[in-house]
Amino acid sequence: MASLLERLQAGAPLSWDLALVTDSLDDAGVEAVTAARVLDPARVLVAVDHDTPAGTVAVAEKQRKLLDFARDQGLPFRYGQGIGYHLALEGGLKPGSVAVCCGRHAAVLGAGGVLGLSLPPKELKTALETGTVSLPEAEVCRLRLAGALDRYVTAWDLALHLAPRCRGTLAVLGGGGLDFCQRAAVCGLLAASGAVTALFTEEPLDGAETVELAAVEPMAVLPGNFERIVPASRVDGLRVNQVFIGGCAGGTLEALRQTAAIWRGRRVNPYVRVLVAPATAAVYAQALEEGLVEVFMEAGALVMNQGCSACWAQSQGRCDGGEVFVTTGFINCPGWAGRGHNGIYTAPVERAAWAALTGSLFEN
Amino acid sequence: MDERFESRVWRLGDHIDTDVIIMTKYLAKSSLRDMVPHLFEPLRPDLAAKLRPGDCIVAGENFGCGSSREMAASVLKTAGIRCIIAKSFAKIFFRNAINNGLLLIECRELYENCREGDTVTVEVGRELRCNGRTYPIPAYSPAVLEILRHGGLVARMKAMDKSAVGAPPPENPFRNRHQPGRTLAEQLLIQNTGTLVKPGDVVTVRVDEAVLHDIYAPYIFRQFRDMGFDRVYDQDKVSVMVDHLYPTCIDDDPRCFRYSRRFQDEYGVKRLCAGEGISHQLALEQGIAKPGKVVFGTDSHTTTYGAVGAFATGVGYTEMASIIGSGQLWVRVPSAIKVVVNGTLPKGVFPKDIILRVLGDLTAAGAIYKSLEFTGSAIAGLSISGRAAIANMAVECGAKAALFAPDEKTAAFCGVDPAEFAWLRFDDGAQYERVLTYDAGELEPYMACPYSVDNVHPLREVEGTPVDQVFLGSCTNGRLEDLAAAAKVLEGRRISPYVKFIVTPASREVYRQAAELGYLKTLIQAGAMVTHPFCGLCQGRSGGLVSAGEVVIGTHNRNFIGRMGSPQARTFLASPAAAAAAALEGKITHPGKYL
């Protein structure tokens, strides 16, 4: 089989390896996707992962349609077992594979070397029926990460550093020695800030630009979108109302270990609402095994069920008024976590964990 | 208060519960006016828009049953409802209505003889006239009348002399002495008041503990200040429980979190539990509930504390404001029903099945304002958790309190010397209005079927019903032994692939122990979504709402129409083992074969 880079180069329709259908779809999207006659059920995963357990009756109705779709066509189905991307990777989706879905963070699959393509619902329907997908027309941006990040600089900072360069491109990254959580943060945030998708590869990257990791500094992005990327010092000292550690990068085992290391023997600030959510049931079980969950509970944080939780924020971790919500998640739209609320600050695990303890955001 | 008026009739049925009056999801809204358009939404979504100031509601039995939410009364008052005429009223709703100056009239005959749109003439305390007929109605007790004359409890408390708050109790000649010929409830109230009270007496009790909840915090705060209080009666005896709205699930929730904190900061309340678990479990774990205490909480399931021999019951937010200001509350001494359960429970039959059977036999209005007192060898054999599950649900038949005589288990659980409460015990000479006697060996798994808690059937009658969602949790059955029973059923197994399975431990301590004993891992690996310990789905605000046609098996305490989402969904209440077995098979099944 040709390498993924060669397949990308060829530009022809790709035969995808996995189609992921989740409840991130709106009602029209569910209608479009579930109208598909699926060509190869074994290559599909229907994972209800965003708003679990269902926050409203309307959401329950939508999820019901996905369940019926899976049951009627014999598709693998998981309800509330964790974030679909991570379930796919845990299920053995190999580096070099191609996955299609409608979720805006499909690039997170790139942390596992998988090309994750986010399609509009109608195109996903076509893909489900044909087994193939056309590549988006986008520059392939090859980046080789060299050196190492400074001690207080994180993958979140790296992603914000790279964001302007990667907008509109299909970013392929190599090197850097990042762990799974860090790779998920880079890929997810690049997609959130406008890259078509992003992935890490072990394949040789001919003609790649070099990114000196040592040059990356602590960064922040102001709420509302991913346009206003600023030095982290701009948000230093912000008083915080809610902290979420979870989502595609913050819910990984690495992130939970990191959080536990910071919180062990400490208590979260009583004026801050603090939520932690493991990405998947397997991560949750492992975190229990390692005693991480005990640390979270002792610290006074809430431990949520596995899944998207307060990154999706539609029924877990709502905010109001002028509240400041620090999250390891990748969504910061106005009104997302509460009507009229616009105070979502994406932050690295360390800074989120410290904000939970101190009640303030620090620049590093 | 007008002594005579005319009013247009809206006619509703029996058992109009507080969830039907105003759904839980609207309770945290910042004003009562914002809730008015949602009155009676699950039952008659078009009704709220038609209500006009001055209208009245005529209903059947047990109006206002269910939760202690005062909004059920205060939103009706805000909508301008002049009075409610029903065959009978649930006890907490009755008090809440009076405290809001909302007139309630008990009349058994009018209901059958009026239609919607009729005009009824009311002469308060004397009679009703409608369609040419006259119906006599009872006069109010002096305590009630005084509140109504003030237009509600806030004005009544505002006028109160506050200088006596916190004065030491008078000499009590009956203290720590067993009173022969008395029910447990009477003994507790005699111990508290120092007066030889009898059922029907209205007495003022000294409040040993007051437990208030985040969902009502902004309202309690406002009423408290409007009553003219500037300090709580005892900073050690008031507990703020942030258990309904944290994690924040709806936009209205963060405000309640902030108000709960403000309560602590402004009034120096010592105990605030945020995200620690459900108040009723915490009350047991932290000794808020102890034998002999009198406890009030802003949640109807406060009856749970009777498991350790505390006289405990739910109140509304206005009454709570008056309690934390004054340290006292008027109580009508309840008459009592004794429930005797002897023998040994068969395999697969749990304390939940005992209380379901009792609720089915007594019916939802069968113990309004009664003390339900449990005894017998099977009861003696139950753990405090098992007793708590029973006491918890006593409110579902209208009981004011549920009581168990404290024993060695109680002493060990509460860390007290049995000699301290030797006075509190069953007395053969006590007068019980009714005695129900059961042989435990003849009990079987039961289910409360839609849409009422007293629609109880043996599980076998509904066996095989396909199930879409299973909920294991709540102040009824979210304790360690409940998780243990479910883990035993599910050990090494996977739940049915299309079942949604939600597990919510009752407290951090329960969670911690369940983690340590491996139950959580077993449940997660079986396919459960284990949530943080809090009230969770039981409230029906979020976290597992269901769509039309779905079937839910829950270990909680209410299966009212629409409480868990769509009014076309159906909820069955059962024991944790029966719930786990349903998750496993995807249909209702007897849990015995997995135990």
Boltz contact constraints between the chains, C-beta under 6 A:
constraints:
  - contact:
      token1: [A, 53]
      token2: [B, 502]
      max_distance: 6.0
  - contact:
      token1: [A, 53]
      token2: [B, 529]
      max_distance: 6.0
  - contact:
      token1: [A, 53]
      token2: [B, 543]
      max_distance: 6.0
  - contact:
      token1: [A, 53]
      token2: [B, 544]
      max_distance: 6.0
  - contact:
      token1: [A, 54]
      token2: [B, 545]
      max_distance: 6.0
  - contact:
      token1: [A, 55]
      token2: [B, 542]
      max_distance: 6.0
  - contact:
      token1: [A, 56]
      token2: [B, 545]
      max_distance: 6.0
  - contact:
      token1: [A, 57]
      token2: [B, 545]
      max_distance: 6.0
  - contact:
      token1: [A, 57]
      token2: [B, 547]
      max_distance: 6.0
  - contact:
      token1: [A, 57]
      token2: [B, 565]
      max_distance: 6.0
  - contact:
      token1: [A, 57]
      token2: [B, 566]
      max_distance: 6.0
  - contact:
      token1: [A, 60]
      token2: [B, 545]
      max_distance: 6.0
  - contact:
      token1: [A, 60]
      token2: [B, 546]
      max_distance: 6.0
  - contact:
      token1: [A, 60]
      token2: [B, 547]
      max_distance: 6.0
  - contact:
      token1: [A, 60]
      token2: [B, 565]
      max_distance: 6.0
  - contact:
      token1: [A, 61]
      token2: [B, 547]
      max_distance: 6.0
  - contact:
      token1: [A, 64]
      token2: [B, 547]
      max_distance: 6.0
  - contact:
      token1: [A, 67]
      token2: [B, 498]
      max_distance: 6.0
  - contact:
      token1: [A, 79]
      token2: [B, 500]
      max_distance: 6.0
  - contact:
      token1: [A, 80]
      token2: [B, 529]
      max_distance: 6.0
  - contact:
      token1: [A, 275]
      token2: [B, 247]
      max_distance: 6.0
  - contact:
      token1: [A, 281]
      token2: [B, 524]
      max_distance: 6.0
  - contact:
      token1: [A, 284]
      token2: [B, 524]
      max_distance: 6.0
  - contact:
      token1: [A, 285]
      token2: [B, 521]
      max_distance: 6.0
  - contact:
      token1: [A, 285]
      token2: [B, 524]
      max_distance: 6.0
  - contact:
      token1: [A, 285]
      token2: [B, 525]
      max_distance: 6.0
  - contact:
      token1: [A, 288]
      token2: [B, 515]
      max_distance: 6.0
  - contact:
      token1: [A, 288]
      token2: [B, 520]
      max_distance: 6.0
  - contact:
      token1: [A, 288]
      token2: [B, 521]
      max_distance: 6.0
  - contact:
      token1: [A, 297]
      token2: [B, 508]
      max_distance: 6.0
  - contact:
      token1: [A, 302]
      token2: [B, 247]
      max_distance: 6.0
  - contact:
      token1: [A, 302]
      token2: [B, 275]
      max_distance: 6.0
  - contact:
      token1: [A, 302]
      token2: [B, 532]
      max_distance: 6.0
  - contact:
      token1: [A, 303]
      token2: [B, 532]
      max_distance: 6.0
  - contact:
      token1: [A, 304]
      token2: [B, 532]
      max_distance: 6.0
  - contact:
      token1: [A, 305]
      token2: [B, 529]
      max_distance: 6.0
  - contact:
      token1: [A, 305]
      token2: [B, 530]
      max_distance: 6.0
  - contact:
      token1: [A, 305]
      token2: [B, 531]
      max_distance: 6.0
  - contact:
      token1: [A, 315]
      token2: [B, 249]
      max_distance: 6.0
  - contact:
      token1: [A, 315]
      token2: [B, 542]
      max_distance: 6.0
  - contact:
      token1: [A, 316]
      token2: [B, 247]
      max_distance: 6.0
  - contact:
      token1: [A, 318]
      token2: [B, 248]
      max_distance: 6.0
  - contact:
      token1: [A, 318]
      token2: [B, 251]
      max_distance: 6.0
  - contact:
      token1: [A, 318]
      token2: [B, 253]
      max_distance: 6.0
  - contact:
      token1: [A, 319]
      token2: [B, 254]
      max_distance: 6.0
  - contact:
      token1: [A, 320]
      token2: [B, 251]
      max_distance: 6.0
  - contact:
      token1: [A, 320]
      token2: [B, 254]
      max_distance: 6.0
  - contact:
      token1: [A, 338]
      token2: [B, 251]
      max_distance: 6.0
  - contact:
      token1: [A, 339]
      token2: [B, 251]
      max_distance: 6.0
